[in-house]
Amino acid sequence: MSDIILHHYDGSPFAHKSRLCLGLKGLAWKSVKIPMIMPKPDLMPLTGGYRRTPVMQIGADIYCDTTLIADELERRHPEPSFFASGGRGLADMVAAWADGTLFTPITSAVFSTIADKMPPDFFADRAAMRGAPPADIDKMMKAAPRLQAEMARLLGNVETIFDDGRDYVLGDKPGLADISLYHPIWMATTTGKRNAALLEPFPVLRAWMDRVAAIGIGQPEDMDAKAALAAARDAEPEPPRPSETDAASPTVGQTVSVIAADKVPEAVVGEVVLVTANEVALRREDKQVGTTHIHFPRTGYIIRPA
Ligand SMILES: N[C@@H](CCC(=O)N[C@@H](CS)C(=O)NCC(=O)O)C(=O)O
């Protein structure tokens, strides 16, 4: 079987979510480091334009978005399950809340102390990604006390999950809900003493974080980006599983564009080769890597005829 390749960068919280997913499954994987900002010339031939971090590659199959990466890992490696405590429904709800409602204010709070140390093009890149004006760094740094208080308020609420003595978010076993809730908070631990200090008032939360960190990230081994391109070029995409279409889904054979619903404007265009309740995959031809199947979750993405 082809290697699991993760395209990512160290500081990315969403990448850390997928690294911990690989860790919970106890997997060995290849690690390709990608730039934090555009351009990403060794990623685009694989993804057809999807620029976000992380991306998982298995041969000529490309998996976009941490939700789908988790689904695919669960499908290929069911044990230990991401859903050993609680079901998928609750884990999805925790992830959606953590990836949005929690992630955005934590990002603001964390950047409010380190914005002046970020690479100069970082904020312009993120503004371009969202079609928004670049963040005002001075304003962000002046707002640090308010932003950090807001983060503390949210962390206080999160800590109450463990009031009944449970070890993990949905019960006594770690799972995707833990990993999803952990990754935005992890950002505070990797971005300087002032941010790490924000966790000090929350010992119960920190004890849970230690348990989640102990899951580890599996066994990564560095891989050159060009070797990942060659791996895609030398492989055929796996034969798609039988599709399960519904009234809201595209049909197999249709050419569609897939775009993230959260205003990131890049669209990936290709022919639908697989559609299920939670996934759509497109076939794309590329000069450098030949045929790839690019997989997306359906939730959170807009699929339109192209
Ligand atoms: N819904 C996506 C969000 C991923 C995301 O926003 N990742 C950030 C990095 S933490 C990103 O892509 N930033 C822009 C980039 O890396 O180019 C997922 O779950 O994978």
PDBQT file of the ligand as one rigid body, heavy atoms in Angstrom, charges set to zero:
ROOT
HETATM    1  N1  LIG A 401     -11.334  23.454   7.203  1.00  0.00    +0.000 N 
HETATM    2  C1  LIG A 401      -9.916  23.294   7.025  1.00  0.00    +0.000 C 
HETATM    3  C2  LIG A 401      -9.198  24.487   7.655  1.00  0.00    +0.000 C 
HETATM    4  C3  LIG A 401      -7.696  24.385   7.525  1.00  0.00    +0.000 C 
HETATM    5  C4  LIG A 401      -7.020  25.729   7.777  1.00  0.00    +0.000 C 
HETATM    6  O1  LIG A 401      -7.652  26.793   7.804  1.00  0.00    +0.000 OA
HETATM    7  N2  LIG A 401      -5.702  25.666   7.951  1.00  0.00    +0.000 N 
HETATM    8  C5  LIG A 401      -4.933  26.879   8.013  1.00  0.00    +0.000 C 
HETATM    9  C6  LIG A 401      -3.588  26.600   8.691  1.00  0.00    +0.000 C 
HETATM   10  S1  LIG A 401      -3.792  26.211  10.417  1.00  0.00    +0.000 SA
HETATM   11  C7  LIG A 401      -4.645  27.333   6.615  1.00  0.00    +0.000 C 
HETATM   12  O2  LIG A 401      -4.938  26.624   5.684  1.00  0.00    +0.000 OA
HETATM   13  N3  LIG A 401      -4.041  28.491   6.441  1.00  0.00    +0.000 N 
HETATM   14  C8  LIG A 401      -3.672  28.911   5.112  1.00  0.00    +0.000 C 
HETATM   15  C9  LIG A 401      -2.521  28.142   4.548  1.00  0.00    +0.000 C 
HETATM   16  O3  LIG A 401      -1.877  27.337   5.243  1.00  0.00    +0.000 OA
HETATM   17  O4  LIG A 401      -2.227  28.376   3.388  1.00  0.00    +0.000 OA
HETATM   18  C10 LIG A 401      -9.476  21.978   7.656  1.00  0.00    +0.000 C 
HETATM   19  O5  LIG A 401     -10.122  21.486   8.596  1.00  0.00    +0.000 OA
HETATM   20  O6  LIG A 401      -8.494  21.385   7.164  1.00  0.00    +0.000 OA
ENDROOT
TORSDOF 0
